[in-house]
């Protein structure tokens, strides 16, 4: 690779100073002798590996997944309608025992169809 630099420059401005760059070398040469690289690979032998991973049991965990969804309609960046769905999901792999904040009082019995008819019709029976 060789680079050549001109030895004289002509500037269009007369400053009253003579600019002489005759002492600066004008040609450079760089010789790089790099031997070609060769890579000789023999045949590649792939042997099977006997590997097994077993899970005896799923560890008992309780994972809380906070949820906050926002479904809406916007027009030119301005929100017109929005519905937010917030809550918490759980993944439970342990025997479920309600936490104190999840404990419910006594469960109420669901009324039967005849009782519902009486409540809706005000006891008239039809």
Phi and psi in radians as a Rosetta constraint file:
Dihedral C 1 N 2 CA 2 C 2 CIRCULARHARMONIC -2.329 0.35
Dihedral N 2 CA 2 C 2 N 3 CIRCULARHARMONIC 2.409 0.35
Dihedral C 2 N 3 CA 3 C 3 CIRCULARHARMONIC -2.128 0.35
Dihedral N 3 CA 3 C 3 N 4 CIRCULARHARMONIC 2.327 0.35
Dihedral C 3 N 4 CA 4 C 4 CIRCULARHARMONIC -2.074 0.35
Dihedral N 4 CA 4 C 4 N 5 CIRCULARHARMONIC 2.300 0.35
Dihedral C 4 N 5 CA 5 C 5 CIRCULARHARMONIC -2.015 0.35
Dihedral N 5 CA 5 C 5 N 6 CIRCULARHARMONIC 2.270 0.35
Dihedral C 5 N 6 CA 6 C 6 CIRCULARHARMONIC -1.080 0.35
Dihedral N 6 CA 6 C 6 N 7 CIRCULARHARMONIC 2.596 0.35
Dihedral C 6 N 7 CA 7 C 7 CIRCULARHARMONIC -1.633 0.35
Dihedral N 7 CA 7 C 7 N 8 CIRCULARHARMONIC -0.204 0.35
Dihedral C 7 N 8 CA 8 C 8 CIRCULARHARMONIC -2.351 0.35
Dihedral N 8 CA 8 C 8 N 9 CIRCULARHARMONIC 2.487 0.35
Dihedral C 8 N 9 CA 9 C 9 CIRCULARHARMONIC -2.176 0.35
Dihedral N 9 CA 9 C 9 N 10 CIRCULARHARMONIC 2.546 0.35
Dihedral C 9 N 10 CA 10 C 10 CIRCULARHARMONIC -2.057 0.35
Dihedral N 10 CA 10 C 10 N 11 CIRCULARHARMONIC 1.928 0.35
Dihedral C 10 N 11 CA 11 C 11 CIRCULARHARMONIC -1.653 0.35
Dihedral N 11 CA 11 C 11 N 12 CIRCULARHARMONIC 2.459 0.35
Dihedral C 11 N 12 CA 12 C 12 CIRCULARHARMONIC -1.491 0.35
Dihedral N 12 CA 12 C 12 N 13 CIRCULARHARMONIC 0.159 0.35
Dihedral C 12 N 13 CA 13 C 13 CIRCULARHARMONIC -2.002 0.35
Dihedral N 13 CA 13 C 13 N 14 CIRCULARHARMONIC 2.243 0.35
Dihedral C 13 N 14 CA 14 C 14 CIRCULARHARMONIC -1.683 0.35
Dihedral N 14 CA 14 C 14 N 15 CIRCULARHARMONIC 1.882 0.35
Dihedral C 14 N 15 CA 15 C 15 CIRCULARHARMONIC -1.751 0.35
Dihedral N 15 CA 15 C 15 N 16 CIRCULARHARMONIC -0.024 0.35
Dihedral C 15 N 16 CA 16 C 16 CIRCULARHARMONIC 1.375 0.35
Dihedral N 16 CA 16 C 16 N 17 CIRCULARHARMONIC 0.202 0.35
Dihedral C 16 N 17 CA 17 C 17 CIRCULARHARMONIC -2.131 0.35
Dihedral N 17 CA 17 C 17 N 18 CIRCULARHARMONIC 2.329 0.35
Dihedral C 17 N 18 CA 18 C 18 CIRCULARHARMONIC -1.510 0.35
Dihedral N 18 CA 18 C 18 N 19 CIRCULARHARMONIC 2.035 0.35
Dihedral C 18 N 19 CA 19 C 19 CIRCULARHARMONIC -1.647 0.35
Dihedral N 19 CA 19 C 19 N 20 CIRCULARHARMONIC 2.065 0.35
Dihedral C 19 N 20 CA 20 C 20 CIRCULARHARMONIC -2.229 0.35
Dihedral N 20 CA 20 C 20 N 21 CIRCULARHARMONIC 2.126 0.35
Dihedral C 20 N 21 CA 21 C 21 CIRCULARHARMONIC -2.007 0.35
Dihedral N 21 CA 21 C 21 N 22 CIRCULARHARMONIC 0.546 0.35
Dihedral C 21 N 22 CA 22 C 22 CIRCULARHARMONIC -1.222 0.35
Dihedral N 22 CA 22 C 22 N 23 CIRCULARHARMONIC -0.323 0.35
Dihedral C 22 N 23 CA 23 C 23 CIRCULARHARMONIC -1.463 0.35
Dihedral N 23 CA 23 C 23 N 24 CIRCULARHARMONIC -0.139 0.35
Dihedral C 23 N 24 CA 24 C 24 CIRCULARHARMONIC -1.520 0.35
Dihedral N 24 CA 24 C 24 N 25 CIRCULARHARMONIC 2.272 0.35
Dihedral C 24 N 25 CA 25 C 25 CIRCULARHARMONIC -1.094 0.35
Dihedral N 25 CA 25 C 25 N 26 CIRCULARHARMONIC 2.552 0.35
Dihedral C 25 N 26 CA 26 C 26 CIRCULARHARMONIC -1.920 0.35
Dihedral N 26 CA 26 C 26 N 27 CIRCULARHARMONIC -0.177 0.35
Dihedral C 26 N 27 CA 27 C 27 CIRCULARHARMONIC -2.382 0.35
Dihedral N 27 CA 27 C 27 N 28 CIRCULARHARMONIC 2.463 0.35
Dihedral C 27 N 28 CA 28 C 28 CIRCULARHARMONIC -2.260 0.35
Dihedral N 28 CA 28 C 28 N 29 CIRCULARHARMONIC 2.573 0.35
Dihedral C 28 N 29 CA 29 C 29 CIRCULARHARMONIC -2.388 0.35
Dihedral N 29 CA 29 C 29 N 30 CIRCULARHARMONIC 2.418 0.35
Dihedral C 29 N 30 CA 30 C 30 CIRCULARHARMONIC -2.157 0.35
Dihedral N 30 CA 30 C 30 N 31 CIRCULARHARMONIC 2.156 0.35
Dihedral C 30 N 31 CA 31 C 31 CIRCULARHARMONIC -1.978 0.35
Dihedral N 31 CA 31 C 31 N 32 CIRCULARHARMONIC 2.123 0.35
Dihedral C 31 N 32 CA 32 C 32 CIRCULARHARMONIC -2.108 0.35
Dihedral N 32 CA 32 C 32 N 33 CIRCULARHARMONIC 1.974 0.35
Dihedral C 32 N 33 CA 33 C 33 CIRCULARHARMONIC -1.763 0.35
Dihedral N 33 CA 33 C 33 N 34 CIRCULARHARMONIC 1.820 0.35
Dihedral C 33 N 34 CA 34 C 34 CIRCULARHARMONIC -2.027 0.35
Dihedral N 34 CA 34 C 34 N 35 CIRCULARHARMONIC 2.144 0.35
Dihedral C 34 N 35 CA 35 C 35 CIRCULARHARMONIC -1.276 0.35
Dihedral N 35 CA 35 C 35 N 36 CIRCULARHARMONIC 2.496 0.35
Dihedral C 35 N 36 CA 36 C 36 CIRCULARHARMONIC -1.114 0.35
Dihedral N 36 CA 36 C 36 N 37 CIRCULARHARMONIC 2.499 0.35
Dihedral C 36 N 37 CA 37 C 37 CIRCULARHARMONIC -1.656 0.35
Dihedral N 37 CA 37 C 37 N 38 CIRCULARHARMONIC 2.339 0.35
Dihedral C 37 N 38 CA 38 C 38 CIRCULARHARMONIC -2.161 0.35
Dihedral N 38 CA 38 C 38 N 39 CIRCULARHARMONIC 2.499 0.35
Dihedral C 38 N 39 CA 39 C 39 CIRCULARHARMONIC -2.246 0.35
Dihedral N 39 CA 39 C 39 N 40 CIRCULARHARMONIC 1.982 0.35
Dihedral C 39 N 40 CA 40 C 40 CIRCULARHARMONIC -1.867 0.35
Dihedral N 40 CA 40 C 40 N 41 CIRCULARHARMONIC 1.957 0.35
Dihedral C 40 N 41 CA 41 C 41 CIRCULARHARMONIC -1.883 0.35
Dihedral N 41 CA 41 C 41 N 42 CIRCULARHARMONIC 2.336 0.35
Dihedral C 41 N 42 CA 42 C 42 CIRCULARHARMONIC -1.389 0.35
Dihedral N 42 CA 42 C 42 N 43 CIRCULARHARMONIC -3.065 0.35
Dihedral C 42 N 43 CA 43 C 43 CIRCULARHARMONIC -1.134 0.35
Dihedral N 43 CA 43 C 43 N 44 CIRCULARHARMONIC 2.454 0.35
Dihedral C 43 N 44 CA 44 C 44 CIRCULARHARMONIC -1.636 0.35
Dihedral N 44 CA 44 C 44 N 45 CIRCULARHARMONIC 2.200 0.35
Dihedral C 44 N 45 CA 45 C 45 CIRCULARHARMONIC -1.876 0.35
Dihedral N 45 CA 45 C 45 N 46 CIRCULARHARMONIC 2.069 0.35
Dihedral C 45 N 46 CA 46 C 46 CIRCULARHARMONIC -1.816 0.35
Dihedral N 46 CA 46 C 46 N 47 CIRCULARHARMONIC 2.064 0.35
Dihedral C 46 N 47 CA 47 C 47 CIRCULARHARMONIC -1.836 0.35
Dihedral N 47 CA 47 C 47 N 48 CIRCULARHARMONIC 2.436 0.35
Dihedral C 47 N 48 CA 48 C 48 CIRCULARHARMONIC -1.204 0.35
Dihedral N 48 CA 48 C 48 N 49 CIRCULARHARMONIC 2.581 0.35
Dihedral C 48 N 49 CA 49 C 49 CIRCULARHARMONIC -1.980 0.35
Dihedral N 49 CA 49 C 49 N 50 CIRCULARHARMONIC 2.258 0.35
Dihedral C 49 N 50 CA 50 C 50 CIRCULARHARMONIC -1.532 0.35
Dihedral N 50 CA 50 C 50 N 51 CIRCULARHARMONIC 1.909 0.35
Dihedral C 50 N 51 CA 51 C 51 CIRCULARHARMONIC -2.366 0.35
Dihedral N 51 CA 51 C 51 N 52 CIRCULARHARMONIC 2.279 0.35
Dihedral C 51 N 52 CA 52 C 52 CIRCULARHARMONIC -2.424 0.35
Dihedral N 52 CA 52 C 52 N 53 CIRCULARHARMONIC 2.518 0.35
Dihedral C 52 N 53 CA 53 C 53 CIRCULARHARMONIC -2.285 0.35
Dihedral N 53 CA 53 C 53 N 54 CIRCULARHARMONIC 2.142 0.35
Dihedral C 53 N 54 CA 54 C 54 CIRCULARHARMONIC -2.174 0.35
Dihedral N 54 CA 54 C 54 N 55 CIRCULARHARMONIC 2.487 0.35
Dihedral C 54 N 55 CA 55 C 55 CIRCULARHARMONIC -1.874 0.35
Dihedral N 55 CA 55 C 55 N 56 CIRCULARHARMONIC 2.023 0.35
Dihedral C 55 N 56 CA 56 C 56 CIRCULARHARMONIC -1.188 0.35
Dihedral N 56 CA 56 C 56 N 57 CIRCULARHARMONIC -0.817 0.35
Dihedral C 56 N 57 CA 57 C 57 CIRCULARHARMONIC -2.705 0.35
Dihedral N 57 CA 57 C 57 N 58 CIRCULARHARMONIC 2.709 0.35
Dihedral C 57 N 58 CA 58 C 58 CIRCULARHARMONIC -1.326 0.35
Dihedral N 58 CA 58 C 58 N 59 CIRCULARHARMONIC 2.268 0.35
Dihedral C 58 N 59 CA 59 C 59 CIRCULARHARMONIC -1.118 0.35
Dihedral N 59 CA 59 C 59 N 60 CIRCULARHARMONIC 2.532 0.35
Dihedral C 59 N 60 CA 60 C 60 CIRCULARHARMONIC -1.282 0.35
Dihedral N 60 CA 60 C 60 N 61 CIRCULARHARMONIC 1.940 0.35
Dihedral C 60 N 61 CA 61 C 61 CIRCULARHARMONIC -2.361 0.35
Dihedral N 61 CA 61 C 61 N 62 CIRCULARHARMONIC 2.845 0.35
Dihedral C 61 N 62 CA 62 C 62 CIRCULARHARMONIC -2.352 0.35
Dihedral N 62 CA 62 C 62 N 63 CIRCULARHARMONIC 1.944 0.35
Dihedral C 62 N 63 CA 63 C 63 CIRCULARHARMONIC -1.918 0.35
Dihedral N 63 CA 63 C 63 N 64 CIRCULARHARMONIC 2.262 0.35
Dihedral C 63 N 64 CA 64 C 64 CIRCULARHARMONIC -1.767 0.35
Dihedral N 64 CA 64 C 64 N 65 CIRCULARHARMONIC 2.297 0.35
Dihedral C 64 N 65 CA 65 C 65 CIRCULARHARMONIC -2.041 0.35
Dihedral N 65 CA 65 C 65 N 66 CIRCULARHARMONIC 1.709 0.35
Dihedral C 65 N 66 CA 66 C 66 CIRCULARHARMONIC -1.193 0.35
Dihedral N 66 CA 66 C 66 N 67 CIRCULARHARMONIC 2.399 0.35
Dihedral C 66 N 67 CA 67 C 67 CIRCULARHARMONIC -2.136 0.35
Dihedral N 67 CA 67 C 67 N 68 CIRCULARHARMONIC 2.382 0.35
Dihedral C 67 N 68 CA 68 C 68 CIRCULARHARMONIC -2.602 0.35
Dihedral N 68 CA 68 C 68 N 69 CIRCULARHARMONIC 1.625 0.35
Dihedral C 68 N 69 CA 69 C 69 CIRCULARHARMONIC -1.769 0.35
Dihedral N 69 CA 69 C 69 N 70 CIRCULARHARMONIC 2.546 0.35
Dihedral C 69 N 70 CA 70 C 70 CIRCULARHARMONIC -2.297 0.35
Dihedral N 70 CA 70 C 70 N 71 CIRCULARHARMONIC 2.024 0.35
Dihedral C 70 N 71 CA 71 C 71 CIRCULARHARMONIC -2.026 0.35
Dihedral N 71 CA 71 C 71 N 72 CIRCULARHARMONIC 2.207 0.35
Dihedral C 71 N 72 CA 72 C 72 CIRCULARHARMONIC -2.749 0.35
Dihedral N 72 CA 72 C 72 N 73 CIRCULARHARMONIC -3.127 0.35
Dihedral C 72 N 73 CA 73 C 73 CIRCULARHARMONIC -2.231 0.35
Dihedral N 73 CA 73 C 73 N 74 CIRCULARHARMONIC 2.186 0.35
Dihedral C 73 N 74 CA 74 C 74 CIRCULARHARMONIC -2.126 0.35
Dihedral N 74 CA 74 C 74 N 75 CIRCULARHARMONIC 2.673 0.35
Dihedral C 74 N 75 CA 75 C 75 CIRCULARHARMONIC -2.270 0.35
Dihedral N 75 CA 75 C 75 N 76 CIRCULARHARMONIC 1.987 0.35
Dihedral C 75 N 76 CA 76 C 76 CIRCULARHARMONIC 0.976 0.35
Dihedral N 76 CA 76 C 76 N 77 CIRCULARHARMONIC 0.660 0.35
Dihedral C 76 N 77 CA 77 C 77 CIRCULARHARMONIC 1.514 0.35
Dihedral N 77 CA 77 C 77 N 78 CIRCULARHARMONIC -0.153 0.35
Dihedral C 77 N 78 CA 78 C 78 CIRCULARHARMONIC -1.650 0.35
Dihedral N 78 CA 78 C 78 N 79 CIRCULARHARMONIC 2.263 0.35
Dihedral C 78 N 79 CA 79 C 79 CIRCULARHARMONIC -1.320 0.35
Dihedral N 79 CA 79 C 79 N 80 CIRCULARHARMONIC 2.160 0.35
Dihedral C 79 N 80 CA 80 C 80 CIRCULARHARMONIC -1.689 0.35
Dihedral N 80 CA 80 C 80 N 81 CIRCULARHARMONIC -0.850 0.35
Dihedral C 80 N 81 CA 81 C 81 CIRCULARHARMONIC -2.416 0.35
Dihedral N 81 CA 81 C 81 N 82 CIRCULARHARMONIC 2.438 0.35
Dihedral C 81 N 82 CA 82 C 82 CIRCULARHARMONIC -2.557 0.35
Dihedral N 82 CA 82 C 82 N 83 CIRCULARHARMONIC 2.376 0.35
Dihedral C 82 N 83 CA 83 C 83 CIRCULARHARMONIC -2.171 0.35
Dihedral N 83 CA 83 C 83 N 84 CIRCULARHARMONIC 2.194 0.35
Dihedral C 83 N 84 CA 84 C 84 CIRCULARHARMONIC -1.871 0.35
Dihedral N 84 CA 84 C 84 N 85 CIRCULARHARMONIC 2.292 0.35
Dihedral C 84 N 85 CA 85 C 85 CIRCULARHARMONIC -1.999 0.35
Dihedral N 85 CA 85 C 85 N 86 CIRCULARHARMONIC 1.934 0.35
Dihedral C 85 N 86 CA 86 C 86 CIRCULARHARMONIC -2.092 0.35
Dihedral N 86 CA 86 C 86 N 87 CIRCULARHARMONIC 2.669 0.35
Dihedral C 86 N 87 CA 87 C 87 CIRCULARHARMONIC 2.915 0.35
Dihedral N 87 CA 87 C 87 N 88 CIRCULARHARMONIC -2.728 0.35
Dihedral C 87 N 88 CA 88 C 88 CIRCULARHARMONIC -2.594 0.35
Dihedral N 88 CA 88 C 88 N 89 CIRCULARHARMONIC 2.277 0.35
Dihedral C 88 N 89 CA 89 C 89 CIRCULARHARMONIC -1.807 0.35
Dihedral N 89 CA 89 C 89 N 90 CIRCULARHARMONIC 2.768 0.35
Dihedral C 89 N 90 CA 90 C 90 CIRCULARHARMONIC -2.353 0.35
Dihedral N 90 CA 90 C 90 N 91 CIRCULARHARMONIC 2.510 0.35
Dihedral C 90 N 91 CA 91 C 91 CIRCULARHARMONIC -2.023 0.35
Dihedral N 91 CA 91 C 91 N 92 CIRCULARHARMONIC 2.046 0.35
Dihedral C 91 N 92 CA 92 C 92 CIRCULARHARMONIC -2.134 0.35
Dihedral N 92 CA 92 C 92 N 93 CIRCULARHARMONIC 2.100 0.35
Dihedral C 92 N 93 CA 93 C 93 CIRCULARHARMONIC -1.996 0.35
Dihedral N 93 CA 93 C 93 N 94 CIRCULARHARMONIC 0.191 0.35
Dihedral C 93 N 94 CA 94 C 94 CIRCULARHARMONIC -1.865 0.35
Dihedral N 94 CA 94 C 94 N 95 CIRCULARHARMONIC 2.852 0.35
Dihedral C 94 N 95 CA 95 C 95 CIRCULARHARMONIC -1.037 0.35
Dihedral N 95 CA 95 C 95 N 96 CIRCULARHARMONIC 2.187 0.35
Dihedral C 95 N 96 CA 96 C 96 CIRCULARHARMONIC -1.272 0.35
Dihedral N 96 CA 96 C 96 N 97 CIRCULARHARMONIC 2.157 0.35
Dihedral C 96 N 97 CA 97 C 97 CIRCULARHARMONIC -2.300 0.35
Dihedral N 97 CA 97 C 97 N 98 CIRCULARHARMONIC 2.166 0.35
Dihedral C 97 N 98 CA 98 C 98 CIRCULARHARMONIC -1.112 0.35
Dihedral N 98 CA 98 C 98 N 99 CIRCULARHARMONIC 2.378 0.35
Dihedral C 98 N 99 CA 99 C 99 CIRCULARHARMONIC -1.229 0.35
Dihedral N 99 CA 99 C 99 N 100 CIRCULARHARMONIC 2.852 0.35
Dihedral C 99 N 100 CA 100 C 100 CIRCULARHARMONIC -0.988 0.35
Dihedral N 100 CA 100 C 100 N 101 CIRCULARHARMONIC -0.601 0.35
Dihedral C 100 N 101 CA 101 C 101 CIRCULARHARMONIC -1.338 0.35
Dihedral N 101 CA 101 C 101 N 102 CIRCULARHARMONIC -0.276 0.35
Dihedral C 101 N 102 CA 102 C 102 CIRCULARHARMONIC -1.743 0.35
Dihedral N 102 CA 102 C 102 N 103 CIRCULARHARMONIC -0.147 0.35
Dihedral C 102 N 103 CA 103 C 103 CIRCULARHARMONIC -1.129 0.35
Dihedral N 103 CA 103 C 103 N 104 CIRCULARHARMONIC 2.410 0.35
Dihedral C 103 N 104 CA 104 C 104 CIRCULARHARMONIC -1.909 0.35
Dihedral N 104 CA 104 C 104 N 105 CIRCULARHARMONIC 2.637 0.35
Dihedral C 104 N 105 CA 105 C 105 CIRCULARHARMONIC -1.214 0.35
Dihedral N 105 CA 105 C 105 N 106 CIRCULARHARMONIC -2.839 0.35
Dihedral C 105 N 106 CA 106 C 106 CIRCULARHARMONIC -1.113 0.35
Dihedral N 106 CA 106 C 106 N 107 CIRCULARHARMONIC 2.368 0.35
Dihedral C 106 N 107 CA 107 C 107 CIRCULARHARMONIC -1.319 0.35
Dihedral N 107 CA 107 C 107 N 108 CIRCULARHARMONIC 2.399 0.35
Dihedral C 107 N 108 CA 108 C 108 CIRCULARHARMONIC -1.545 0.35
Dihedral N 108 CA 108 C 108 N 109 CIRCULARHARMONIC 2.569 0.35
Dihedral C 108 N 109 CA 109 C 109 CIRCULARHARMONIC -1.359 0.35
Dihedral N 109 CA 109 C 109 N 110 CIRCULARHARMONIC 2.415 0.35
Dihedral C 109 N 110 CA 110 C 110 CIRCULARHARMONIC -1.309 0.35
Dihedral N 110 CA 110 C 110 N 111 CIRCULARHARMONIC 2.311 0.35
Dihedral C 110 N 111 CA 111 C 111 CIRCULARHARMONIC -1.241 0.35
Dihedral N 111 CA 111 C 111 N 112 CIRCULARHARMONIC 2.627 0.35
Dihedral C 111 N 112 CA 112 C 112 CIRCULARHARMONIC -1.366 0.35
Dihedral N 112 CA 112 C 112 N 113 CIRCULARHARMONIC 3.060 0.35
Dihedral C 112 N 113 CA 113 C 113 CIRCULARHARMONIC -1.116 0.35
Dihedral N 113 CA 113 C 113 N 114 CIRCULARHARMONIC -0.690 0.35
Dihedral C 113 N 114 CA 114 C 114 CIRCULARHARMONIC -1.150 0.35
Dihedral N 114 CA 114 C 114 N 115 CIRCULARHARMONIC -0.692 0.35
Dihedral C 114 N 115 CA 115 C 115 CIRCULARHARMONIC -1.141 0.35
Dihedral N 115 CA 115 C 115 N 116 CIRCULARHARMONIC -0.657 0.35
Dihedral C 115 N 116 CA 116 C 116 CIRCULARHARMONIC -1.141 0.35
Dihedral N 116 CA 116 C 116 N 117 CIRCULARHARMONIC -0.721 0.35
Dihedral C 116 N 117 CA 117 C 117 CIRCULARHARMONIC -1.057 0.35
Dihedral N 117 CA 117 C 117 N 118 CIRCULARHARMONIC -0.703 0.35
Dihedral C 117 N 118 CA 118 C 118 CIRCULARHARMONIC -1.157 0.35
Dihedral N 118 CA 118 C 118 N 119 CIRCULARHARMONIC -0.679 0.35
Dihedral C 118 N 119 CA 119 C 119 CIRCULARHARMONIC -1.187 0.35
Dihedral N 119 CA 119 C 119 N 120 CIRCULARHARMONIC -0.749 0.35
Dihedral C 119 N 120 CA 120 C 120 CIRCULARHARMONIC -1.221 0.35
Dihedral N 120 CA 120 C 120 N 121 CIRCULARHARMONIC -0.748 0.35
Dihedral C 120 N 121 CA 121 C 121 CIRCULARHARMONIC -1.548 0.35
Dihedral N 121 CA 121 C 121 N 122 CIRCULARHARMONIC 0.053 0.35
Dihedral C 121 N 122 CA 122 C 122 CIRCULARHARMONIC 1.234 0.35
Dihedral N 122 CA 122 C 122 N 123 CIRCULARHARMONIC 0.458 0.35
Dihedral C 122 N 123 CA 123 C 123 CIRCULARHARMONIC 1.487 0.35
Dihedral N 123 CA 123 C 123 N 124 CIRCULARHARMONIC 0.145 0.35
Dihedral C 123 N 124 CA 124 C 124 CIRCULARHARMONIC -1.406 0.35
Dihedral N 124 CA 124 C 124 N 125 CIRCULARHARMONIC -0.367 0.35
Dihedral C 124 N 125 CA 125 C 125 CIRCULARHARMONIC 1.380 0.35
Dihedral N 125 CA 125 C 125 N 126 CIRCULARHARMONIC 0.242 0.35
